[in-house]
Amino acid sequence: MVIFTKTAVITTASNMSEATYARICRGFREKLGEITFERVIDDGIIGGFIADIDGEIYDLSISSQLKKMQRQITG
């Protein structure tokens, strides 16, 4: 019997602590079960994180929030 685990790529800014990263991973495991994590550092997201879990995107990055605000202001 082959058991497949989900794969998650978590993109964070370099200033995210290991404790915060571990808390994010733990939260996804609690909700989705066994997951394999890979961390990618990208300071372009400013802060927060973007998680790609088997093609489903969770974007909680600061850069994404700023872009949404900019679209709301400019219409």
C-alpha positions in Angstrom: 0.0 0.0 0.0 1.4 3.4 -1.0 0.6 6.4 1.1 1.0 9.8 -0.5 1.7 12.8 1.6 1.0 16.3 0.5 3.9 18.6 -0.4 4.0 22.2 0.7 6.4 24.9 -0.5 6.4 27.7 2.1 7.8 31.0 0.8 8.9 33.4 3.5 11.0 36.5 3.9 14.4 35.9 5.4 13.4 37.8 8.6 10.8 35.1 9.6 12.0 33.2 12.7 12.3 29.5 12.8 9.7 29.4 15.6 7.2 31.2 13.4 7.9 29.0 10.5 7.5 25.9 12.7 4.2 27.3 13.9 2.9 27.7 10.3 4.0 24.2 9.5 2.3 22.8 12.6 -0.9 24.6 11.7 -1.0 23.1 8.2 -0.3 19.7 9.6 -3.2 20.0 12.1 -5.6 21.0 9.3 -4.4 18.8 6.5 -2.6 15.8 8.0 0.9 14.6 7.1 2.7 17.1 4.9 6.3 17.4 3.6 7.6 21.0 3.8 10.1 22.9 1.8 11.1 26.4 2.7 12.0 29.0 0.1 13.3 32.5 1.1 12.1 35.5 -1.0 12.5 38.9 0.5 10.2 40.3 -2.2 7.2 39.2 -0.2 8.3 41.6 2.6 6.8 39.5 5.4 4.2 36.9 6.0 4.2 33.8 3.8 2.9 32.1 0.7 2.1 28.4 0.9 1.7 26.2 -2.2 0.2 22.9 -1.1 -0.2 20.5 -4.0 -1.2 23.5 -6.2 -3.5 25.2 -3.7 -2.1 28.7 -2.9 -2.5 30.4 0.5 -1.1 33.9 0.1 -0.7 35.7 3.4 2.2 37.8 2.3 2.6 41.5 3.1 3.3 42.3 -0.6 0.0 40.7 -1.6 -1.9 42.7 1.0 -0.3 45.9 -0.3 -1.2 45.1 -3.9 -4.9 44.5 -2.8 -4.9 47.9 -1.0 -3.4 49.6 -4.1 -6.1 48.1 -6.4 -8.8 49.3 -4.0 -7.5 52.8 -3.8 -6.9 53.2 -7.6 -10.2 51.4 -8.5 
